[in-house]
Amino acid sequence: AGTSCDQCDVLPHLVAAVLSPSHTEVVVTFDAPTNMAAHAPFTLVACSDVFEGPLSSLQCSWTDRQTFVLYDAVTIRSNDTLSLRSDVVRAASLIVPGCEFASGSIGVTAQGPAPSPAFFVSGPHRIASCDVLKLIVEVTSGSGGSQPVSVSWSLEGTTGNEVLDAFVVN
């Protein structure tokens, strides 16, 4: 005789996959303690050890028996789906023959919108009249999670070349 569905209800189920406020981590929670896919807590492992799909470049760890965190997960967006590998996550203690491994998928949710990027602009304070003005722009925080950052610039002043003239050494 086969295993009944009621017996397999002891397996852990995915209950949430939530993007952090910075949209750089995903915290996945289970409704019951797991075997942590045979990993020690706080040990970095490839996310693909637990989830299917192209996650091998992402590092993850179990923070406790019910919580798995995907780090530097900027390629994962709200509404993406995470699917458990069918051969790694078990209940922490009880194993029912015929339903040893947890399975399932869950949609990723966000706690809020991706943060707006902040920029740092550096360059010379003054240049000679024939020199080229070169500015360096860096994103310092809030890269917007997985959203590409695009920037456009303009120089404006109250008269003609007032802003450019402020850089030129006479």
Z-matrix of the N, CA and C atoms (Angstrom, degrees):
N
C 1 1.453
C 2 1.516 1 109.03
N 3 1.328 2 116.36 1 147.68
C 4 1.452 3 122.25 2 -179.66
C 5 1.515 4 112.01 3 -81.40
N 6 1.310 5 115.44 4 173.91
C 7 1.450 6 121.73 5 179.20
C 8 1.521 7 108.77 6 -84.28
N 9 1.320 8 117.10 7 134.98
C 10 1.463 9 119.81 8 -179.88
C 11 1.520 10 110.05 9 -79.66
N 12 1.314 11 115.62 10 156.61
C 13 1.467 12 120.86 11 179.45
C 14 1.520 13 110.92 12 -62.17
N 15 1.322 14 118.61 13 -33.77
C 16 1.461 15 121.59 14 -179.33
C 17 1.521 16 111.13 15 -61.77
N 18 1.318 17 117.68 16 -36.94
C 19 1.454 18 120.75 17 179.76
C 20 1.528 19 111.27 18 -66.39
N 21 1.324 20 117.89 19 -32.90
C 22 1.466 21 121.54 20 -178.46
C 23 1.523 22 112.52 21 -79.60
N 24 1.324 23 118.35 22 -5.70
C 25 1.459 24 120.59 23 177.93
C 26 1.522 25 112.49 24 -67.04
N 27 1.343 26 118.15 25 -12.10
C 28 1.459 27 120.98 26 178.10
C 29 1.528 28 111.78 27 -75.99
N 30 1.322 29 117.87 28 -12.81
C 31 1.464 30 121.10 29 179.80
C 32 1.526 31 110.51 30 -71.45
N 33 1.333 32 117.12 31 148.21
C 34 1.466 33 119.95 32 175.91
C 35 1.530 34 110.69 33 -66.15
N 36 1.313 35 115.62 34 145.02
C 37 1.471 36 122.18 35 176.84
C 38 1.526 37 109.26 36 -121.07
N 39 1.322 38 115.61 37 145.88
C 40 1.465 39 120.74 38 174.22
C 41 1.523 40 108.88 39 -67.18
N 42 1.340 41 116.99 40 131.40
C 43 1.465 42 119.32 41 178.08
C 44 1.523 43 112.91 42 -117.98
N 45 1.345 44 118.24 43 -22.55
C 46 1.464 45 119.53 44 179.80
C 47 1.523 46 110.03 45 -160.24
N 48 1.319 47 115.10 46 148.32
C 49 1.464 48 123.92 47 170.81
C 50 1.526 49 104.93 48 -140.52
N 51 1.330 50 116.12 49 103.48
C 52 1.464 51 120.76 50 -169.65
C 53 1.524 52 110.77 51 -120.40
N 54 1.330 53 115.54 52 128.34
C 55 1.463 54 121.26 53 173.91
C 56 1.523 55 109.04 54 -67.81
N 57 1.323 56 117.01 55 138.95
C 58 1.459 57 121.23 56 175.91
C 59 1.531 58 109.09 57 -66.84
N 60 1.339 59 117.94 58 163.58
C 61 1.472 60 119.69 59 178.52
C 62 1.528 61 113.68 60 -55.31
N 63 1.347 62 117.51 61 -30.23
C 64 1.467 63 120.42 62 178.99
C 65 1.526 64 112.49 63 -83.12
N 66 1.342 65 117.23 64 -5.63
C 67 1.473 66 123.70 65 -177.79
C 68 1.529 67 111.89 66 61.27
N 69 1.325 68 117.10 67 30.12
C 70 1.464 69 120.68 68 179.36
C 71 1.519 70 112.82 69 -114.61
N 72 1.312 71 118.42 70 -9.52
C 73 1.462 72 122.44 71 177.73
C 74 1.520 73 108.88 72 -134.69
N 75 1.333 74 115.23 73 154.08
C 76 1.461 75 121.06 74 173.37
C 77 1.527 76 106.85 75 -122.96
N 78 1.331 77 116.45 76 125.64
C 79 1.458 78 121.88 77 178.41
C 80 1.528 79 107.58 78 -102.60
N 81 1.333 80 115.74 79 117.96
C 82 1.463 81 122.26 80 -178.47
C 83 1.521 82 108.13 81 -106.59
N 84 1.332 83 116.12 82 130.52
C 85 1.465 84 119.56 83 179.53
C 86 1.519 85 110.87 84 -121.97
N 87 1.327 86 114.23 85 148.35
C 88 1.455 87 123.81 86 177.07
C 89 1.519 88 108.69 87 -111.63
N 90 1.341 89 116.95 88 156.09
C 91 1.461 90 120.95 89 -178.76
C 92 1.521 91 114.04 90 -80.94
N 93 1.321 92 117.52 91 -8.41
C 94 1.461 93 121.48 92 -177.96
C 95 1.527 94 108.43 93 -148.83
N 96 1.322 95 117.32 94 158.75
C 97 1.464 96 119.97 95 178.81
C 98 1.530 97 111.96 96 -60.84
N 99 1.323 98 115.41 97 142.81
C 100 1.470 99 122.65 98 -179.65
C 101 1.529 100 109.78 99 -113.72
N 102 1.312 101 115.64 100 176.09
C 103 1.460 102 122.00 101 172.13
C 104 1.523 103 111.17 102 -85.20
N 105 1.323 104 117.55 103 6.61
C 106 1.468 105 125.43 104 -177.24
C 107 1.529 106 111.05 105 54.45
N 108 1.335 107 115.74 106 33.88
C 109 1.474 108 122.54 107 178.76
C 110 1.524 109 111.18 108 51.56
N 111 1.327 110 115.73 109 35.26
C 112 1.470 111 123.84 110 178.75
C 113 1.526 112 113.26 111 65.84
N 114 1.341 113 118.40 112 22.39
C 115 1.459 114 122.37 113 177.20
C 116 1.527 115 109.52 114 -106.14
N 117 1.313 116 116.31 115 155.59
C 118 1.458 117 121.49 116 174.71
C 119 1.524 118 108.89 117 -80.81
N 120 1.324 119 117.96 118 150.94
C 121 1.466 120 119.34 119 177.75
C 122 1.531 121 110.92 120 -62.68
N 123 1.322 122 114.98 121 146.53
C 124 1.461 123 124.24 122 177.40
C 125 1.528 124 113.98 123 62.62
N 126 1.316 125 117.54 124 18.85
C 127 1.463 126 122.18 125 174.61
C 128 1.525 127 108.05 126 -96.26
N 129 1.325 128 117.10 127 125.75
C 130 1.463 129 119.98 128 179.40
C 131 1.523 130 109.91 129 -71.14
N 132 1.328 131 114.96 130 130.65
C 133 1.465 132 122.28 131 178.06
C 134 1.524 133 107.94 132 -136.40
N 135 1.304 134 116.80 133 163.33
C 136 1.469 135 120.36 134 174.04
C 137 1.524 136 108.01 135 -68.75
N 138 1.321 137 117.31 136 134.34
C 139 1.464 138 121.15 137 179.56
C 140 1.525 139 111.25 138 -59.29
N 141 1.329 140 115.65 139 -27.79
C 142 1.466 141 119.43 140 -179.85
C 143 1.527 142 112.09 141 -70.59
N 144 1.338 143 118.00 142 -7.52
C 145 1.466 144 120.29 143 172.56
C 146 1.525 145 110.88 144 -68.05
N 147 1.342 146 116.96 145 -23.51
C 148 1.464 147 121.56 146 -175.89
C 149 1.531 148 112.14 147 -116.18
N 150 1.334 149 117.08 148 -37.77
C 151 1.459 150 120.97 149 -176.94
C 152 1.517 151 111.75 150 -113.00
N 153 1.327 152 116.26 151 149.74
C 154 1.461 153 121.88 152 176.96
C 155 1.517 154 109.47 153 -76.87
N 156 1.317 155 115.07 154 164.02
C 157 1.456 156 120.02 155 173.78
C 158 1.521 157 112.79 156 98.84
N 159 1.326 158 115.54 157 -175.48
C 160 1.472 159 121.65 158 -173.04
C 161 1.532 160 112.33 159 -81.35
N 162 1.321 161 117.27 160 64.84
C 163 1.458 162 120.66 161 -178.33
C 164 1.524 163 112.55 162 -113.22
N 165 1.337 164 117.60 163 10.47
C 166 1.460 165 120.21 164 -174.00
C 167 1.526 166 112.72 165 -63.52
N 168 1.321 167 118.61 166 -25.18
C 169 1.460 168 120.03 167 -179.81
C 170 1.524 169 112.20 168 -81.56
N 171 1.340 170 117.79 169 -11.35
C 172 1.459 171 120.82 170 -179.66
C 173 1.519 172 110.84 171 -91.38
N 174 1.325 173 115.80 172 142.10
C 175 1.457 174 122.19 173 176.50
C 176 1.526 175 109.28 174 -97.75
N 177 1.318 176 115.59 175 141.65
C 178 1.456 177 121.77 176 -178.01
C 179 1.517 178 109.74 177 -138.77
N 180 1.328 179 116.43 178 166.99
C 181 1.461 180 120.21 179 170.78
C 182 1.525 181 109.34 180 -157.97
N 183 1.324 182 114.05 181 156.28
C 184 1.459 183 121.46 182 172.43
C 185 1.526 184 106.57 183 -86.17
N 186 1.323 185 117.52 184 129.25
C 187 1.468 186 120.07 185 176.29
C 188 1.525 187 110.59 186 -95.67
N 189 1.317 188 116.79 187 -21.06
C 190 1.463 189 123.96 188 170.91
C 191 1.521 190 106.54 189 -161.78
N 192 1.307 191 118.56 190 -174.95
C 193 1.471 192 121.39 191 -174.76
C 194 1.531 193 113.70 192 -70.16
N 195 1.325 194 117.85 193 -10.18
C 196 1.461 195 120.55 194 -179.47
C 197 1.523 196 113.79 195 -120.40
N 198 1.335 197 118.37 196 1.99
C 199 1.463 198 120.80 197 -173.90
C 200 1.524 199 111.07 198 -131.24
N 201 1.334 200 115.47 199 127.08
C 202 1.462 201 123.83 200 -179.92
C 203 1.522 202 107.20 201 -124.68
N 204 1.334 203 117.97 202 127.76
C 205 1.466 204 121.48 203 -175.35
C 206 1.522 205 110.27 204 -115.61
N 207 1.336 206 115.75 205 130.29
C 208 1.455 207 123.20 206 174.54
C 209 1.522 208 107.35 207 -97.69
N 210 1.337 209 118.06 208 118.65
C 211 1.464 210 123.09 209 -176.82
C 212 1.529 211 111.03 210 -95.46
N 213 1.338 212 115.94 211 155.21
C 214 1.475 213 122.09 212 180.00
C 215 1.525 214 111.16 213 48.23
N 216 1.318 215 115.04 214 42.75
C 217 1.471 216 121.34 215 -173.70
C 218 1.526 217 111.68 216 -91.14
N 219 1.329 218 117.49 217 45.49
C 220 1.461 219 120.84 218 -176.11
C 221 1.521 220 113.22 219 -69.18
N 222 1.326 221 118.04 220 -12.86
C 223 1.463 222 120.10 221 177.46
C 224 1.522 223 112.24 222 -86.41
N 225 1.326 224 117.09 223 -8.98
C 226 1.468 225 120.89 224 179.79
C 227 1.520 226 108.60 225 -94.85
N 228 1.313 227 115.69 226 131.49
C 229 1.462 228 121.68 227 -177.21
C 230 1.513 229 110.85 228 -116.41
N 231 1.303 230 115.31 229 162.53
C 232 1.461 231 121.09 230 172.95
C 233 1.527 232 108.31 231 -57.49
N 234 1.308 233 116.99 232 139.28
C 235 1.473 234 126.03 233 -178.17
C 236 1.521 235 113.92 234 81.54
N 237 1.348 236 119.07 235 -4.76
C 238 1.459 237 119.40 236 170.87
C 239 1.527 238 108.09 237 -66.66
N 240 1.321 239 116.79 238 161.05
C 241 1.461 240 121.33 239 -179.61
C 242 1.523 241 109.72 240 -115.15
N 243 1.322 242 115.67 241 133.50
C 244 1.460 243 122.10 242 173.14
C 245 1.514 244 108.02 243 -106.74
N 246 1.334 245 117.67 244 131.38
C 247 1.465 246 122.59 245 -178.96
C 248 1.524 247 109.53 246 -121.22
N 249 1.338 248 115.24 247 127.07
C 250 1.460 249 120.32 248 178.65
C 251 1.518 250 111.04 249 -65.25
N 252 1.315 251 116.57 250 141.28
C 253 1.462 252 119.78 251 167.06
C 254 1.520 253 106.14 252 -64.72
N 255 1.291 254 116.96 253 146.94
C 256 1.469 255 120.74 254 -172.43
C 257 1.522 256 114.04 255 -87.43
N 258 1.339 257 117.00 256 8.83
C 259 1.461 258 117.31 257 -174.45
C 260 1.521 259 115.00 258 -136.14
N 261 1.356 260 118.35 259 25.41
C 262 1.465 261 117.60 260 -175.72
C 263 1.525 262 116.04 261 -132.52
N 264 1.316 263 118.99 262 -37.83
C 265 1.466 264 120.52 263 -174.91
C 266 1.525 265 109.48 264 -93.76
N 267 1.324 266 115.11 265 125.08
C 268 1.470 267 122.22 266 178.77
C 269 1.522 268 109.14 267 -122.76
N 270 1.319 269 115.68 268 169.92
C 271 1.453 270 120.44 269 169.99
C 272 1.525 271 107.78 270 -65.01
N 273 1.325 272 117.17 271 152.77
C 274 1.459 273 121.12 272 -176.75
C 275 1.519 274 112.71 273 -61.73
N 276 1.324 275 117.89 274 -33.37
C 277 1.460 276 118.00 275 -175.31
C 278 1.523 277 114.29 276 -134.20
N 279 1.304 278 117.95 277 -43.14
C 280 1.458 279 121.16 278 -172.83
C 281 1.526 280 110.99 279 -89.95
N 282 1.321 281 116.50 280 128.07
C 283 1.457 282 121.08 281 175.18
C 284 1.525 283 107.83 282 -119.70
N 285 1.331 284 115.99 283 119.35
C 286 1.460 285 122.12 284 178.66
C 287 1.525 286 107.33 285 -98.24
N 288 1.344 287 117.98 286 122.48
C 289 1.461 288 119.08 287 178.73
C 290 1.529 289 111.32 288 -53.63
N 291 1.320 290 115.70 289 132.95
C 292 1.461 291 120.79 290 179.57
C 293 1.521 292 113.43 291 94.16
N 294 1.311 293 117.48 292 -13.65
C 295 1.476 294 119.46 293 177.25
C 296 1.522 295 109.19 294 -144.74
N 297 1.329 296 115.28 295 56.92
C 298 1.454 297 120.97 296 -176.18
C 299 1.530 298 114.01 297 -72.83
N 300 1.343 299 117.23 298 -31.89
C 301 1.459 300 119.96 299 -171.84
C 302 1.525 301 112.30 300 -114.69
N 303 1.328 302 114.54 301 141.17
C 304 1.459 303 120.54 302 174.02
C 305 1.525 304 108.87 303 -72.06
N 306 1.314 305 116.50 304 155.05
C 307 1.457 306 121.82 305 175.95
C 308 1.519 307 107.63 306 -147.10
N 309 1.300 308 115.67 307 168.71
C 310 1.458 309 119.34 308 176.55
C 311 1.509 310 112.60 309 136.57
N 312 1.313 311 114.11 310 172.80
C 313 1.463 312 122.91 311 179.89
C 314 1.514 313 108.43 312 -135.05
N 315 1.332 314 115.18 313 157.64
C 316 1.463 315 119.93 314 177.85
C 317 1.520 316 109.05 315 -148.21
N 318 1.324 317 115.59 316 144.07
C 319 1.455 318 121.23 317 176.36
C 320 1.519 319 110.99 318 -82.16
N 321 1.314 320 116.18 319 142.00
C 322 1.460 321 122.20 320 178.79
C 323 1.522 322 108.71 321 -81.78
N 324 1.330 323 116.46 322 133.59
C 325 1.460 324 121.60 323 176.18
C 326 1.526 325 108.83 324 -116.32
N 327 1.328 326 115.94 325 163.49
C 328 1.463 327 121.67 326 179.22
C 329 1.516 328 109.35 327 -118.09
N 330 1.333 329 116.72 328 146.68
C 331 1.460 330 121.50 329 176.60
C 332 1.526 331 111.18 330 -76.99
N 333 1.293 332 116.48 331 -16.14
C 334 1.455 333 121.71 332 -179.23
C 335 1.516 334 108.67 333 177.91
N 336 1.322 335 116.84 334 -177.31
C 337 1.466 336 119.28 335 -179.99
C 338 1.526 337 111.28 336 -67.90
N 339 1.317 338 115.29 337 157.69
C 340 1.461 339 120.29 338 176.25
C 341 1.523 340 108.92 339 -61.49
N 342 1.322 341 117.11 340 142.85
C 343 1.468 342 118.94 341 -179.43
C 344 1.519 343 111.36 342 -66.95
N 345 1.317 344 115.26 343 149.58
C 346 1.467 345 120.34 344 176.51
C 347 1.516 346 109.00 345 -73.31
N 348 1.314 347 116.86 346 143.29
C 349 1.461 348 118.88 347 179.99
C 350 1.526 349 112.17 348 -71.90
N 351 1.323 350 115.73 349 150.68
C 352 1.463 351 122.44 350 172.98
C 353 1.525 352 106.63 351 -115.77
N 354 1.313 353 116.15 352 142.32
C 355 1.458 354 120.90 353 -174.95
C 356 1.511 355 111.29 354 -120.86
N 357 1.324 356 115.27 355 153.81
C 358 1.447 357 122.74 356 172.00
C 359 1.520 358 106.10 357 -123.35
N 360 1.326 359 116.26 358 126.41
C 361 1.463 360 121.58 359 179.98
C 362 1.520 361 107.26 360 -111.99
N 363 1.332 362 115.82 361 128.01
C 364 1.460 363 119.02 362 177.26
C 365 1.526 364 109.74 363 -129.16
N 366 1.295 365 115.35 364 153.78
C 367 1.449 366 122.64 365 179.92
C 368 1.510 367 109.07 366 174.17
N 369 1.312 368 116.35 367 -178.59
C 370 1.468 369 118.78 368 -178.65
C 371 1.527 370 111.40 369 -69.54
N 372 1.337 371 114.46 370 151.21
C 373 1.471 372 119.07 371 176.13
C 374 1.528 373 110.68 372 -80.16
N 375 1.316 374 116.75 373 -27.50
C 376 1.465 375 121.04 374 178.58
C 377 1.529 376 108.43 375 -146.66
N 378 1.345 377 115.75 376 149.34
C 379 1.469 378 121.63 377 175.18
C 380 1.511 379 108.84 378 -137.23
N 381 1.321 380 116.25 379 161.67
C 382 1.464 381 120.81 380 176.17
C 383 1.532 382 108.73 381 -74.99
N 384 1.304 383 116.63 382 159.55
C 385 1.468 384 120.85 383 -173.37
C 386 1.526 385 113.58 384 -61.44
N 387 1.316 386 119.52 385 -24.90
C 388 1.465 387 121.41 386 179.84
C 389 1.526 388 112.98 387 -101.01
N 390 1.330 389 117.27 388 -0.34
C 391 1.465 390 120.47 389 -179.94
C 392 1.529 391 110.84 390 -78.57
N 393 1.316 392 114.49 391 159.44
C 394 1.463 393 121.49 392 176.39
C 395 1.522 394 107.84 393 -91.55
N 396 1.312 395 116.37 394 133.16
C 397 1.470 396 120.82 395 176.17
C 398 1.518 397 108.07 396 -84.37
N 399 1.339 398 115.72 397 119.05
C 400 1.459 399 120.55 398 -179.95
C 401 1.531 400 108.22 399 -120.48
N 402 1.328 401 116.23 400 122.43
C 403 1.458 402 121.89 401 178.46
C 404 1.524 403 109.35 402 -111.83
N 405 1.308 404 116.42 403 143.68
C 406 1.468 405 122.14 404 177.30
C 407 1.526 406 107.50 405 -110.55
N 408 1.328 407 115.80 406 127.86
C 409 1.461 408 121.39 407 -178.43
C 410 1.525 409 108.54 408 -115.78
N 411 1.333 410 116.64 409 129.49
C 412 1.454 411 121.96 410 177.80
C 413 1.518 412 109.22 411 -127.30
N 414 1.336 413 116.19 412 141.89
C 415 1.463 414 120.49 413 172.73
C 416 1.519 415 105.58 414 -83.15
N 417 1.327 416 117.62 415 121.14
C 418 1.462 417 121.04 416 -175.56
C 419 1.519 418 112.73 417 -98.12
N 420 1.314 419 118.04 418 -25.80
C 421 1.465 420 120.60 419 178.30
C 422 1.518 421 108.80 420 -165.41
N 423 1.344 422 115.05 421 166.53
C 424 1.454 423 119.81 422 175.55
C 425 1.505 424 113.49 423 60.24
N 426 1.326 425 116.93 424 50.32
C 427 1.458 426 119.48 425 -177.17
C 428 1.520 427 112.28 426 -64.31
N 429 1.322 428 116.91 427 4.12
C 430 1.455 429 119.93 428 177.90
C 431 1.508 430 112.05 429 78.83
N 432 1.328 431 116.67 430 24.24
C 433 1.458 432 118.93 431 -179.01
C 434 1.509 433 109.76 432 63.36
N 435 1.308 434 117.29 433 -125.67
C 436 1.457 435 120.53 434 -176.68
C 437 1.522 436 112.10 435 -90.63
N 438 1.313 437 117.04 436 3.72
C 439 1.452 438 119.45 437 -178.67
C 440 1.527 439 109.93 438 -77.74
N 441 1.331 440 118.27 439 131.37
C 442 1.463 441 119.36 440 178.00
C 443 1.528 442 110.29 441 -64.24
N 444 1.319 443 115.04 442 145.75
C 445 1.460 444 120.51 443 179.58
C 446 1.519 445 107.88 444 -102.79
N 447 1.317 446 115.96 445 126.23
C 448 1.452 447 120.30 446 176.55
C 449 1.518 448 107.78 447 -128.73
N 450 1.322 449 115.66 448 137.82
C 451 1.455 450 121.15 449 -174.09
C 452 1.517 451 109.30 450 -130.32
N 453 1.323 452 116.01 451 140.77
C 454 1.465 453 120.01 452 170.95
C 455 1.521 454 107.45 453 -126.92
N 456 1.331 455 115.82 454 147.74
C 457 1.450 456 121.19 455 -174.45
C 458 1.519 457 110.42 456 -127.01
N 459 1.302 458 114.96 457 152.39
C 460 1.461 459 120.78 458 170.20
C 461 1.523 460 107.56 459 -149.91
N 462 1.317 461 116.11 460 153.02
C 463 1.459 462 121.62 461 175.30
C 464 1.513 463 107.69 462 -111.20
N 465 1.306 464 115.26 463 127.35
C 466 1.452 465 119.42 464 -178.47
C 467 1.519 466 109.48 465 -131.37
N 468 1.294 467 116.15 466 145.43
C 469 1.455 468 121.73 467 176.25
C 470 1.509 469 109.66 468 -143.82
N 471 1.331 470 115.58 469 173.12
C 472 1.460 471 118.23 470 -178.55
C 473 1.515 472 112.19 471 -78.79
N 474 1.344 473 116.99 472 -22.77
C 475 1.461 474 119.45 473 176.32
C 476 1.508 475 110.11 474 -137.30
N 477 1.289 476 117.03 475 135.87
C 478 1.461 477 123.56 476 173.76
C 479 1.517 478 114.85 477 30.47
N 480 1.333 479 114.91 478 -111.76
C 481 1.458 480 121.43 479 -175.50
C 482 1.522 481 112.33 480 -103.39
N 483 1.322 482 117.94 481 33.15
C 484 1.467 483 122.07 482 -174.92
C 485 1.532 484 112.79 483 -52.86
N 486 1.315 485 117.85 484 -44.10
C 487 1.456 486 120.41 485 -178.07
C 488 1.524 487 110.28 486 -68.20
N 489 1.345 488 117.33 487 -46.12
C 490 1.460 489 119.90 488 177.65
C 491 1.527 490 111.23 489 -65.30
N 492 1.320 491 116.91 490 -38.94
C 493 1.468 492 120.32 491 179.97
C 494 1.521 493 110.98 492 -61.70
N 495 1.327 494 118.73 493 -30.01
C 496 1.451 495 121.62 494 179.90
C 497 1.531 496 111.85 495 -65.64
N 498 1.335 497 117.69 496 -24.79
C 499 1.459 498 121.29 497 179.14
C 500 1.522 499 112.05 498 -85.37
N 501 1.316 500 117.86 499 -23.21
C 502 1.465 501 121.68 500 -171.65
C 503 1.520 502 111.25 501 -82.22
N 504 1.337 503 114.34 502 130.55
C 505 1.458 504 121.13 503 176.40
C 506 1.530 505 108.12 504 -85.12
N 507 1.288 506 117.43 505 125.76
C 508 1.473 507 120.32 506 179.14
C 509 1.499 508 111.36 507 -92.04
